[in-house]
C-alpha cells in the first residue's frame, strides 16, 4: 500500500500541471458546481479485505446505506478493479436480501430474494448494468408485486426478464376501473344515476 504513494503523487502532479497548461480562460467558462454526493456507509459484524485484488467481503448483519438504495443481507462480496476509479463492477448479496430504493419517479420499491447479483460491464462499447435476483425473488411497489424463480433487471433499459412469473396488480380503489375494464366502465361501488319518481 505504501509503495503506491509515490506513483500516486507523481500522477496528481502531472494532472495538475496539465490542467494548468490546458486550462481555458477563467472568464470564458462559467463555473459548474455540483452538490457533493452523500457517502455510502457499510456496516457488518466482520469484514475481510484483499487490497491486492480489491475484493471485499462483509459478513453478518450487513447494512448498506447509500443515497440511491438501502440493502440488508448476511454476506456481501464487492469486486472493485483498480481501473474502476472507486467504482465496483460486481456485487453479490446472499441470504435474507432486502433492497429498498426509489425509482426515477421517486416512488418506493421493495425487493427481497435469497441472492442478488449486480454486474456492470462494457460489451462492444455499450455499458451494461444488470441485477439478477434468485431464490424466491419478489419486487413490490405501489402498483403491485412481481414474483418469479429469477428476475433479471436491466437498469439502463429498465427491462425485466422473469422466469415462472406471477404478477399481482393493486387496484386504485373501490371506484377505480379494474385492470381489464375500459376506463369508461364505472366501478362496482359507483353511485347509480338518480331517476325522477313522478312522470311530468
Secondary structure, DSSP 8 states (H G I E B T S, - for coil): -THHHHHHHHHHHHHHHHHHHH---GGGS-----------EEE-SEEEEETTTTEEEEEEEEEEE-SSEEEEEEEEEEE--GGGTT--SEEEEEEEEEEEEE-TTS-EEEEEEEEEEEEEEEETTEEEEEEEEEEEEEEEETTEEEEEEEEEEETTTTEEEEES-EEEE--S-TTS--TTS-TTS--TT-------SS--
